[in-house]
Amino acid sequence: MDEKYLVVNAGSSSLKFTLYAMPSEKEIVNGSVEKIGKSDSYYTLKFNGKKIEKLQLIDDHTTAVKCMLNILLQNEFIKEIEEIKGVGNRILHGGEFYKESVVIDDNVMNNLNSLIKLGPTHIPAQIAGIMAIKKVLPNIDQVAVFDTTFHKTIPKENYLYAVPYSWYEENNVRKYGFHGISHEYITNIMKKRFNNENINLIICHVGSGVSLSCIKNGKSYDTSMGLTPLDGVIMGTRSGSIDNSIISYISNERNLSIEEIDNILNKKSGLLGIAGQNDFRDLEQQAGFGDERSKLAIKMLENSIIKFIAQYYFELEGKIDAIVFTAGIGENASSLREDIVMSLSNVMNVKLNKDINDNIARFKKYQSGVITTEDSAFEILVIPTNEEFMILKDTYNILKTKNKVQFQKKLKI
């Protein structure tokens, strides 16, 4: 018999959620509470091809959780709150503490608070979401699923920085990698597709945040993001990798503090910094109208992705089963995929199937598929990611194991 589980992703001013039935793995409804703490806050529900959107004043995350539960009850997705058997929370950073998902307890909360310094933009909101759920649903177990855990297999020579070793030992300075939930989902899909647990992949998660992963023998071997999600590829509002001396230089030149520069690099750089826009659809439109800065931003993003593909291709010694594009831009921007594949074509002996590539996007004929020709050296694919599903599976399996252990202990008593 199915039970109901919630998957939650809390942001600084939002609460995204999906309700699932398990073990049938059926998505019942998904939605979000947006603009928390603002006068124009609202919620959205999506189910069976329908969409409900309504303005509602939502002061904080506790109010957002109450709103979420009320609309689930009002629309009869649950008849009573007790139907929810567990909640899975997406958490940015597990630091050196967590190599796998865990049931949230006081010790986990203490560790998460200590990790705020590594994720000051994300972790406070995620803690607020956990605490709000605990306040409203005190008897329901919650699980933390970390964006960093899939990358725990990266070898030391790939995750260490060439800085004083004491910085690693005493301050935990190292590459952690992110989007691990998405990269793990795609890796699992590809293992099944090729019937190969030791698959070699390059995964391009290209959304507002962008990260590439090198998958060697079925495990994360290298990834583009670092200590924080700022490092690596150019992104919507993040700079990606830069010469670190820019920070001290611009601090003196513009009389800015380290905190101010960090905020600019995270929130006002990347595509936004170059072209004044961070939505790729707007950039494409403006580029089509001849806007040179939009063209430049797109070209810089493509070059940034190509550089990491090239690096990982050599790390895998050319023994590659596939390259995969995923996430919002990767799944929908056929022109970006075309430009990248054409750049790789001669060196890697891959050829674009333009007709198929042009017809893959969320609202086109196909949502996934192989975008290279049959005579290519390896496949390049588009596969939609599903991070919520990965969080769901971890949450369900961990809580089922916990409940089984508790039941066995009671039997012994």
Long-range contacts (C-beta under 8 A, 24 or more apart in sequence): 2-26, 3-83, 3-85, 4-28, 4-78, 4-83, 4-84, 4-85, 5-84, 5-85, 5-86, 5-87, 5-88, 5-392, 5-395, 5-396, 6-84, 6-86, 6-87, 6-88, 7-87, 7-88, 7-90, 7-388, 7-391, 7-392, 7-395, 8-87, 8-88, 8-89, 8-90, 8-129, 8-133, 9-89, 9-90, 9-388, 10-61, 10-89, 10-90, 10-125, 10-126, 10-128, 10-129, 10-130, 10-132, 11-122, 11-125, 12-121, 12-124, 12-125, 13-37, 13-38, 13-125, 15-61, 15-64, 15-65, 15-68, 15-129, 17-68, 18-388, 18-392, 19-72, 19-77, 19-78, 19-84, 20-392, 22-392, 22-396, 23-396, 25-389, 25-392, 28-77, 29-72, 29-75, 29-77, 30-388, 31-68, 31-71, 33-58, 33-64, 33-67, 33-68, 36-60, 36-61, 36-63, 36-64, 43-67, 43-68, 43-71, 45-71, 45-75, 47-75, 47-77, 60-128, 60-132, 61-125, 61-128, 61-129, 61-131, 61-132, 62-131, 62-132, 62-135, 62-136, 64-132, 65-129, 65-132, 65-133, 65-135, 65-136, 65-137, 66-136, 69-136, 69-137, 81-137, 84-137, 84-140, 85-140, 85-399, 86-140, 86-141, 86-142, 86-143, 86-395, 86-396, 86-399, 87-133, 87-137, 87-140, 87-141, 87-142, 87-143, 87-395, 88-142, 88-143, 88-145, 88-391, 88-392, 88-394, 88-395, 89-126, 89-129, 89-130, 89-133, 89-142, 89-143, 89-144, 89-145, 89-391, 90-126, 90-145, 90-147, 90-181, 90-387, 90-391, 91-123, 91-126, 91-144, 91-145, 91-146, 91-147, 92-119, 92-122, 92-123, 92-126, 92-146, 92-147, 92-148, 92-178, 92-229, 93-118, 93-119, 93-122, 93-123, 93-146, 93-147, 93-148, 93-176, 93-178, 94-144, 94-146, 94-147, 94-148, 94-149, 94-176, 95-148, 95-172, 95-176, 96-172, 98-144, 98-146, 98-148, 98-149, 99-149, 99-152, 100-149, 101-143, 101-144, 101-145, 101-146, 101-149, 101-394, 101-395, 101-398, 102-143, 102-144, 102-398, 103-141, 103-142, 103-143, 103-144, 103-398, 103-399, 103-402, 104-130, 104-141, 104-142, 104-143, 104-144, 108-144, 112-144, 118-172, 118-176, 118-227, 118-228, 119-228, 121-266, 141-399, 141-402, 143-394, 143-395, 143-398, 143-399, 145-181, 145-390, 145-391, 145-394, 145-395, 146-180, 147-178, 147-179, 147-180, 147-181, 148-176, 148-177, 148-178, 148-180, 149-180, 150-177, 150-180, 150-181, 150-183, 150-184, 150-187, 150-220, 151-175, 151-176, 151-177, 151-178, 151-180, 151-183, 151-213, 151-220, 151-223, 152-220, 153-219, 153-220, 153-221, 154-220, 154-221, 154-222, 154-223, 155-221, 158-221, 158-222, 161-226, 161-227, 173-227, 174-227, 175-223, 175-225, 175-226, 175-227, 175-231, 176-225, 176-226, 176-227, 177-211, 177-213, 177-220, 177-223, 177-224, 177-225, 177-226, 178-209, 178-211, 178-223, 178-225, 178-229, 179-205, 179-209, 179-211, 179-213, 179-225, 179-327, 180-220, 181-387, 181-390, 181-391, 182-326, 182-327, 182-385, 182-387, 182-390, 183-211, 183-213, 183-215, 183-220, 183-223, 184-390, 185-385, 185-386, 185-387, 185-389, 185-390, 186-324, 186-326, 186-383, 186-385, 187-215, 187-218, 187-220, 189-383, 190-321, 190-322, 190-324, 190-383, 191-218, 194-321, 194-322, 196-321, 199-321, 199-322, 200-316, 200-319, 200-320, 200-321, 201-320, 201-321, 201-322, 201-323, 201-324, 202-309, 202-312, 202-313, 202-316, 202-320, 202-322, 202-323, 202-324, 203-323, 203-324, 203-326, 204-305, 204-309, 204-323, 204-324, 204-325, 204-326, 204-330, 205-326, 205-327, 205-330, 205-385, 206-305, 206-325, 206-326, 206-327, 206-328, 206-329, 206-330, 206-333, 206-336, 207-236, 207-327, 207-328, 207-329, 207-330, 208-235, 208-236, 208-237, 208-278, 208-328, 209-235, 209-236, 209-238, 210-234, 210-235, 210-236, 210-240, 210-301, 210-304, 210-305, 210-327, 210-329, 212-305, 212-308, 212-309, 212-312, 213-312, 214-311, 214-312, 214-315, 214-316, 216-315, 216-316, 221-315, 221-316, 222-311, 222-312, 222-315, 224-308, 230-265, 230-266, 232-308, 233-301, 233-304, 233-305, 233-308, 234-270, 234-271, 234-300, 234-301, 234-304, 235-270, 235-271, 236-270, 236-271, 236-272, 236-278, 236-279, 236-280, 237-266, 237-267, 237-268, 237-269, 237-270, 237-271, 237-272, 237-273, 237-278, 238-265, 238-266, 238-267, 238-269, 238-270, 239-265, 239-269, 239-270, 239-273, 240-270, 240-304, 271-297, 271-301, 274-300, 280-328, 280-329, 280-333, 280-336, 284-333, 284-335, 298-336, 301-336, 302-336, 302-339, 302-340, 302-343, 305-340, 306-340, 306-343, 306-344, 309-340, 309-344, 310-347, 313-348, 320-378, 321-378, 321-379, 322-378, 322-379, 322-380, 322-381, 323-378, 323-379, 323-380, 323-381, 324-380, 324-381, 324-382, 324-383, 325-380, 325-381, 325-382, 325-383, 326-382, 326-383, 326-384, 326-385, 327-385, 330-382, 331-360, 331-361, 331-362, 331-367, 331-382, 331-383, 331-384, 331-385, 332-361, 332-362, 333-361, 334-358, 334-360, 334-361, 337-371, 337-380, 337-382, 341-371, 341-372, 341-380, 348-377, 348-378, 349-376, 349-377, 350-376, 350-377, 350-378, 350-380, 351-375, 351-376, 357-382
